[in-house]
Amino acid sequence: MKYVIYFVSKENEMKIQTTNYGLCTVEKKKYQNNDNLALILVDEDGQQVTNISTNVFPMGENEFCANHYNMGATLWKDIMASGFFKETGEKVPSGFCEYPVCVLVEN
């Protein structure tokens, strides 16, 4: 399967071609309580597919804890194959889970 990665610079949108949800857009926002990076994947109809990030504790600029436990492995692979994000190798424990720390790669 081929992955098609789109980056529309004039609107600074991140587009990801997914296996099961078609072409999706990453909405970049901030969590209200601590201004952490909040990333939401939305399909072409404007429906939320998943939260890419989760808000565990304050993070650095463009860092986030990946919410990969609440999405399928295929979707996580699609997101990481986009090239917009990179895992740092660090993990953050929360409850019974460990969330990988990722950074937003500026293109």
ABEGO torsion letter per residue (X at the ends): XBBBBBBBAAAGBBBBBBAAAEBBBBBBBBBAAAGBBBBBBBBAAGBBABBABBBABBBBBGBBBBAAAABBAAAAAAAAAAGABBBAGBBBBBEABBBBBBBBBBX
